[in-house]
Amino acid sequence: MRTDCENVSRIVFVKFINCAWVLATLCLAGCSSSTTSPSPTATTASNLIMTWPTLAFPATGLGSTARTPVVITLFNNGSTALPVTSVTDTNPSEFPWATTCDLAAGLAPKSGCTVTAQFTPADAGARTATLNISANSTTQSFALTGTAVGPVNPQLSIDVTSGPPSTVFTLTVVGGTPGGQLTLNTAYTPAQGNPDASFPATDFIADANGGVIIATTPDAPGTYDNWIVDESSGRSTSHVTHAVQ
């Protein structure tokens, strides 16, 4: 027979004899502290609900900040205020955090707040930190992970500068984040007598060396200004142009 607060799984509401309503996805023993899963999930202590989409940061260049943060949301599902007493971090220099939670007044009924962590690696390789949130007499530990790659200094080159319609123009990118997302941006200036046109940004994935080769075949006469943004580091290449005559 299960004891109170023991072996709770899946996101369900369960009422125990000695515990309040509990929404949980983790196994809780005696309503004690626990370590979270890195997958999208939620955990509770009484009427406090914590949710997070992920605890893993994307690959990030040294000296840069990850393009997406980790956001942990706290929600008070009860009818009285709940205390949110502290937030601590075992590696604050590489995983700095900020919060909208009032650590003095607590969390009002039917309201929420967030703890947001960033990743700014100082050393290469796998980096980790433990983020601890103490609220409603329970401390929840979050295992943050990220991978730092070498400094990203993407360079862009183009093999031709002009040509007739349907000419294949090749953009060669090197120095991007290995396996990271590279976004091609295009600004078009039409030739005289031709209508203007817009070109949406296009995403590519860099290879294991941080490079990608992009072939385009524009037909509209005019000048094309191209540049690449490395989404992992936020850095941009210089602009290069080619013309369709």
C-alpha positions in Angstrom: 0.0 0.0 0.0 1.3 3.5 -0.8 2.1 5.8 2.0 1.2 9.6 1.9 3.1 11.5 -0.8 4.9 8.3 -2.1 5.4 7.2 -5.7 3.3 9.9 -7.4 3.8 10.0 -11.2 2.2 11.7 -14.2 0.5 15.1 -14.0 -2.6 14.3 -12.0 -4.4 15.7 -9.0 -4.3 13.3 -6.0 -5.7 13.8 -2.5 -3.9 12.2 0.4 -4.9 11.9 4.0 -2.1 14.1 5.3 -1.2 16.2 2.3 -3.0 18.9 0.3 -3.9 18.5 -3.3 -0.7 17.8 -5.2 0.1 18.2 -8.9 3.3 16.3 -9.6 5.4 14.6 -12.2 8.2 13.6 -9.8 8.3 10.9 -7.1 8.0 12.7 -3.8 8.9 11.1 -0.5 7.4 12.9 2.5 7.1 16.2 0.5 10.9 16.6 0.7 13.3 18.4 -1.7 14.0 16.8 -5.0 16.0 17.2 -8.2 14.2 18.0 -11.4 14.0 16.3 -14.8 15.5 18.2 -17.8 12.4 17.5 -19.9 9.2 19.7 -20.0 7.4 19.1 -16.8 5.9 20.4 -13.6 6.3 19.8 -9.9 4.5 21.0 -6.8 4.7 21.5 -3.1 1.1 21.9 -1.9 -0.4 24.7 -3.9 2.9 25.8 -5.5 3.3 24.7 -9.1 6.7 24.9 -10.9 7.0 24.4 -14.7 9.9 24.6 -17.1 10.2 23.7 -20.8 13.9 22.6 -20.7 17.0 22.9 -18.5 19.5 22.5 -21.4 21.0 25.4 -23.2 22.0 25.3 -26.9 25.7 25.2 -27.9 27.1 28.6 -27.2 30.3 30.3 -28.2 32.8 31.3 -25.6 32.2 34.8 -24.3 28.7 34.8 -25.8 25.3 34.4 -24.3 23.0 31.6 -25.3 20.3 32.6 -27.7 17.5 31.2 -25.5 17.3 31.3 -21.7 15.9 28.7 -19.3 12.7 30.0 -17.7 11.1 28.4 -14.6 7.6 29.5 -13.8 6.2 29.4 -10.3 2.4 29.6 -9.8 0.4 29.8 -6.6 -2.8 27.7 -7.1 -4.0 28.3 -3.6 -6.1 31.0 -1.8 -3.3 32.4 0.4 0.1 33.8 -0.3 3.0 31.4 -0.4 6.6 32.3 0.6 9.4 32.3 -2.0 12.4 32.7 0.2 15.5 32.3 -1.9 17.2 31.5 -5.2 20.8 30.2 -5.3 23.1 29.1 -8.0 26.3 26.9 -7.8 27.8 28.5 -10.9 26.5 32.1 -11.1 29.3 33.4 -13.3 28.4 31.1 -16.2 24.7 30.6 -15.4 23.5 34.0 -14.1 19.9 34.3 -13.1 17.2 36.9 -12.5 13.7 36.6 -11.0 10.4 38.4 -10.9 9.5 36.7 -7.7 9.2 38.9 -4.6 11.5 37.2 -2.1 10.2 39.4 0.7 6.4 39.4 0.2 6.0 36.0 -1.4 3.7 34.9 -4.2 0.1 36.1 -4.1 -2.9 33.7 -4.6 -3.6 32.8 -8.3 -0.5 34.6 -9.5 2.9 33.6 -10.9 6.5 34.7 -11.2 9.6 33.5 -13.0 13.2 32.6 -12.4 15.2 33.1 -15.6 18.8 31.6 -16.1 21.2 32.5 -18.8 24.3 30.7 -20.1 27.5 32.7 -20.7 30.3 30.1 -20.8 33.8 31.1 -19.8 35.5 27.7 -20.5 35.0 25.2 -23.4 33.2 22.0 -23.1 30.3 20.8 -21.0 29.3 23.2 -18.3 26.8 22.7 -15.5 25.2 24.4 -12.6 22.5 23.7 -10.0 19.8 26.3 -9.5 18.0 26.0 -6.2 14.6 27.6 -5.6 13.2 27.6 -2.0 9.5 28.2 -1.8 6.7 27.1 0.5 9.1 25.2 2.8 10.5 23.1 -0.1 13.7 23.5 -2.0 13.7 22.4 -5.7 17.0 21.8 -7.5 17.3 22.3 -11.2 20.3 20.8 -13.1 21.3 23.3 -15.8 23.5 22.1 -18.6 25.2 23.8 -21.6 28.1 23.2 -24.0 30.6 25.9 -24.8 32.3 26.0 -28.2 35.3 27.9 -29.4 35.1 31.6 -30.2 32.8 32.2 -33.1 34.1 34.5 -35.8 32.0 33.6 -38.9 33.3 34.7 -42.3 31.4 34.9 -45.5 32.7 34.8 -49.0 31.1 34.7 -52.4 32.6 33.2 -55.6 31.1 35.6 -58.1 29.7 39.2 -58.1 27.4 39.3 -61.0 25.7 37.3 -63.7 22.5 36.8 -65.8 19.2 35.5 -64.3 19.5 32.0 -62.9 23.2 32.3 -62.3 24.2 30.2 -59.3 25.7 32.3 -56.6 27.5 30.4 -53.9 27.9 31.7 -50.3 30.5 30.0 -48.2 30.4 30.4 -44.5 33.2 29.3 -42.1 33.8 29.8 -38.4 30.2 29.3 -37.3 29.1 27.4 -34.2 29.4 23.6 -35.0 25.9 22.2 -35.5 24.4 25.7 -34.8 21.8 27.6 -36.7 23.0 30.1 -39.3 20.5 32.5 -40.7 20.9 33.9 -44.3 19.5 37.5 -44.6 18.9 39.2 -48.0 18.2 42.8 -48.8 17.2 43.3 -52.4 17.6 46.6 -54.5 15.7 46.2 -57.8 17.2 47.3 -61.1 15.6 50.3 -62.7 12.1 49.5 -64.0 11.7 46.4 -61.8 9.4 46.0 -58.8 10.7 45.7 -55.3 10.6 42.3 -53.6 11.3 40.9 -50.2 13.2 37.8 -49.3 12.5 36.0 -46.0 15.4 35.0 -43.8 16.4 31.4 -44.3 17.9 29.1 -41.7 20.7 26.6 -42.2 22.5 24.2 -39.9 26.3 24.4 -39.7 28.4 21.3 -40.2 30.7 19.8 -37.6 33.3 22.4 -38.5 30.9 25.3 -38.2 30.6 25.8 -42.0 27.9 25.7 -44.6 27.7 26.3 -48.4 24.6 28.1 -49.7 23.7 28.1 -53.4 21.1 30.7 -54.6 19.7 31.3 -58.1 18.0 34.7 -58.0 16.2 35.8 -61.2 15.0 39.3 -60.5 17.4 41.9 -61.9 19.1 44.0 -59.2 21.6 43.9 -56.4 21.5 41.4 -53.5 23.0 42.2 -50.2 23.6 39.1 -48.0 24.8 38.5 -44.5 24.8 35.6 -42.1 23.8 35.6 -38.4 25.2 32.9 -36.1 22.1 32.4 -33.9 24.2 30.6 -31.1 26.4 33.6 -30.6 24.4 36.4 -32.0 27.3 37.5 -34.2 26.9 38.6 -37.7 29.2 38.4 -40.8 30.1 41.3 -42.9 27.8 42.0 -45.8 28.6 40.9 -49.4 26.7 41.8 -52.6 26.1 40.3 -56.0 24.1 41.5 -58.9 21.7 40.0 -61.4 21.9 41.8 -64.7 
